[in-house]
Amino acid sequence: MGSQNMKVFKAAAAALIICTMSPSISAQETTNAIPASTETSALPVDVFMVSDNNDGLTIVETRPGVEPEEPWQWASATKQIIAVLIMQEVEAGRLSLDDTLDVRLPDYSKRKYDRITLRDLLMHTSGLKRPNRLPNTGTDPVAFCATKAGKKPGQKFAYNNCDTVLAAAVLERVTGEPWIQTAQAKIFDIAGMAQTKRLTAPVTDGSVMTSGMPHLYGAAGALAGPPGDLLKFNEALMRGDLLKEQSLQTLWQSDPSKGYVALGVWVFSAPLKGCDGSVKIVERRGHIGNIQVRNMIAPDFGRSFVAFADNADLDYGEIWMGAGVSYDLASRAFCI
């Protein structure tokens, strides 16, 4: 990103900060109400929103013609919700991360699941083979994912939608209800995510919701909602409304030997422009069809941001490289 674009970004951010920090606007108001967005053609994504739990500041920037409150597919950011739901059951003593699937799904063959734990599923170290086809809403998700483990569980990271599908199946066995109902009661209602929903059929209205086939992915990628709802999820997590501190730390305990993957997210520290030293970052990505999503939290600062792009070719880059779209957005959100 060029220096001229960064100047545009800084100017826009500064203007928004001045507005949202006005004495006439309370922190509660700025947290609950989305301020008028700033449109800029220099923005590399379609929507960029920043929230600060400490002072209620919210920054909203969009590309021209994009409405900040319109719904987007969340794609694999859905997996982050499932991980929190599992941790809530662990916290309540109804599940353990060390529970194995042969115990939790006893009506399925032990030879397929006997060594795979919930922790393996949430960290994508199950060793399950990836199906060569998409899930189908008319197919039992567990039957769809019922394949022999290709590799020893717990040893190697290998991204697989079936990991989350099976984790959600365990959740449903414990709660006795569909995972989306549990999410509604234990996350959406608490966090104020009034417009978040599960897609159960293709969307054909010509909006950004039509890209790909997210409804087929269920717990692995079928959630949709406005970007602001995803920020509300981050805020509720950091406030302790969804998990106790010890559970949150478990959720965010990453393994450097496996690419810093944690439970449903990646957690690492990296230097950012404008900050002294490295910044702890909790990252979740999503990509389906043309839609790319980034959800990042800086828990030590009480800040988070979401970015949505209707561009499959956009290269976000890697923050640890010290350059690129993700690095620039994270630097703006957390440091500049």
Residue pairs with C-beta under 8 A, 6 or more apart in sequence:
1 44
1 324
1 325
1 328
4 42
5 42
6 328
8 40
8 42
9 40
9 42
9 43
9 328
9 332
10 332
10 336
12 38
12 40
12 61
13 59
13 332
13 336
15 38
16 35
16 38
16 59
16 60
16 61
17 57
17 59
19 25
19 35
20 30
20 35
20 56
20 57
20 58
20 59
21 55
21 57
26 56
27 55
27 56
28 56
29 56
30 55
30 56
30 57
30 58
31 51
31 53
31 56
31 58
31 235
32 192
34 49
34 58
34 60
34 68
34 69
34 228
35 58
35 60
36 60
37 60
37 61
37 62
37 68
38 60
38 61
38 62
39 61
39 62
39 63
39 64
39 65
39 66
40 61
40 62
40 63
40 64
41 63
41 64
43 61
43 62
43 63
44 309
44 314
44 325
44 328
44 329
45 63
45 292
45 294
45 307
45 308
45 309
45 311
45 314
45 325
45 329
46 62
46 63
46 66
46 208
46 308
46 309
46 310
46 311
47 60
47 61
47 62
47 63
47 66
47 68
47 72
47 227
47 306
47 307
47 308
48 59
48 60
48 61
48 62
48 305
48 306
48 307
48 329
49 58
49 59
49 60
49 61
49 68
49 227
49 228
49 231
49 305
49 306
49 307
50 57
50 58
50 59
50 303
50 304
50 305
50 332
50 333
51 57
51 58
51 231
51 234
51 235
51 303
51 304
51 305
52 58
52 301
52 302
52 303
53 235
53 238
53 239
53 302
53 303
54 301
54 302
54 303
58 231
59 333
60 68
62 68
68 226
68 227
68 228
69 226
69 228
70 207
70 208
70 226
71 195
71 207
71 209
71 224
71 225
71 226
72 208
72 209
72 224
72 225
72 226
72 227
72 291
72 293
72 308
73 199
73 208
73 209
73 211
73 212
73 214
73 221
73 223
73 224
73 286
73 288
73 289
73 291
73 293
74 221
74 223
74 224
74 225
74 230
74 286
74 293
75 212
75 214
75 221
75 286
75 287
75 288
75 291
75 293
76 161
76 220
76 221
76 284
76 285
76 286
76 287
76 288
76 293
77 223
77 230
77 284
77 285
77 286
77 293
77 295
78 164
78 217
78 219
78 220
78 221
78 222
78 223
78 286
79 164
79 219
79 220
79 221
79 264
79 284
80 233
80 264
80 265
80 284
80 295
81 183
81 187
81 223
81 233
82 122
82 164
82 167
82 168
82 171
82 179
82 219
82 264
83 122
83 167
83 251
83 263
83 264
83 265
84 187
84 237
84 242
84 243
84 251
84 264
85 171
85 179
85 182
85 183
85 186
85 187
86 95
86 97
86 118
86 122
86 167
86 170
86 171
86 263
87 243
87 247
87 248
87 250
87 251
87 263
88 186
88 242
88 243
88 247
89 95
89 171
89 174
89 175
90 96
90 97
90 247
90 250
91 243
91 244
91 247
94 174
95 104
95 118
95 170
95 171
95 174
96 118
97 117
97 118
97 119
97 122
97 250
97 263
98 117
98 118
98 119
99 117
99 118
99 170
100 113
100 114
100 115
100 116
100 117
101 108
101 112
101 113
101 114
101 116
101 117
101 121
101 166
101 170
102 108
102 110
102 113
102 114
104 118
104 170
104 173
104 174
105 113
105 142
105 166
105 169
105 170
105 173
108 142
108 146
109 146
111 148
112 146
112 147
112 148
112 149
113 149
115 149
115 152
115 153
115 154
116 126
116 127
116 128
116 149
116 153
117 153
117 154
118 167
118 170
119 125
119 154
119 263
120 126
120 127
120 153
120 154
120 163
121 163
121 164
121 166
121 167
122 163
122 164
122 167
122 263
122 264
123 157
123 255
123 258
123 261
123 262
123 263
124 157
124 158
124 159
124 160
124 163
124 261
125 153
125 154
125 155
125 156
125 157
125 158
125 258
125 261
126 149
126 153
126 158
126 160
126 162
126 163
126 166
127 149
127 150
127 151
127 152
127 153
127 154
127 155
127 156
127 158
128 145
128 147
128 149
128 150
128 160
128 162
128 163
128 166
129 147
129 148
129 149
129 150
130 158
130 160
130 161
130 162
131 144
131 145
131 147
131 162
134 213
134 216
134 217
135 141
135 144
135 161
135 165
135 216
135 217
135 218
135 220
136 144
136 216
137 200
137 215
137 216
137 218
141 165
141 166
141 168
141 169
141 218
141 219
142 165
142 166
142 169
144 162
144 165
145 162
145 165
145 166
147 162
151 158
156 258
157 258
157 259
157 261
161 217
161 220
161 221
162 220
164 219
164 220
164 264
165 218
165 219
165 220
167 219
168 179
168 218
168 219
171 179
171 182
172 178
172 179
172 182
175 181
175 182
179 219
180 198
186 242
187 193
187 233
187 236
187 242
188 194
188 196
188 229
190 236
190 241
190 242
191 229
191 232
191 233
191 235
191 236
191 241
191 242
192 232
192 236
193 225
193 229
193 232
193 233
194 229
195 225
195 226
195 229
196 223
196 224
196 225
196 229
197 223
197 224
197 225
198 218
198 222
198 223
198 224
199 209
199 214
199 215
199 222
199 223
199 224
200 215
200 222
201 215
202 210
202 213
202 215
203 209
203 210
204 210
208 290
208 291
208 308
208 310
209 224
211 288
211 289
211 290
211 291
211 310
212 288
212 289
212 290
212 291
213 288
213 289
214 221
214 222
214 224
214 288
214 289
215 222
216 222
217 288
221 286
221 288
227 306
227 308
230 295
230 306
231 304
231 305
231 306
234 295
234 297
234 304
234 306
235 304
236 242
237 243
237 248
237 297
238 297
238 299
238 302
238 304
240 248
243 251
250 263
251 262
251 263
251 264
251 265
252 262
252 263
252 265
252 267
252 282
252 299
253 262
253 263
253 267
254 260
254 261
254 262
254 266
254 267
254 268
255 261
255 262
259 266
260 266
260 267
260 268
262 282
264 284
265 282
265 283
265 284
266 282
266 283
266 284
267 280
267 281
267 282
267 283
268 280
268 281
268 283
268 319
268 320
269 278
269 279
269 280
269 281
270 278
270 279
270 281
270 319
270 320
271 277
271 278
271 279
271 322
272 279
272 319
272 327
272 330
272 331
272 334
272 335
273 327
273 328
273 331
273 335
273 336
274 331
274 335
274 336
275 331
275 334
275 335
279 298
279 300
279 301
279 330
279 334
279 335
280 298
280 299
280 300
281 296
281 297
281 298
281 319
281 330
281 334
282 296
282 297
282 298
282 299
283 294
283 295
283 296
283 297
283 319
284 293
284 294
284 295
284 296
285 292
285 293
285 294
285 295
286 292
286 293
286 294
286 295
287 293
287 312
289 312
290 310
290 311
290 312
291 308
291 309
291 310
291 312
292 308
292 309
292 311
292 312
292 314
292 316
293 306
293 307
293 308
293 309
294 305
294 306
294 307
294 316
294 326
294 329
295 304
295 305
295 306
296 304
296 305
296 306
296 326
296 329
296 330
296 333
297 303
297 304
298 304
298 330
298 333
298 334
301 334
303 333
303 334
304 333
305 329
305 330
305 333
305 334
307 325
307 329
314 325
315 324
315 325
316 324
316 325
316 326
317 323
317 324
317 325
317 326
317 327
318 324
318 326
318 327
319 326
319 327
319 330
321 327
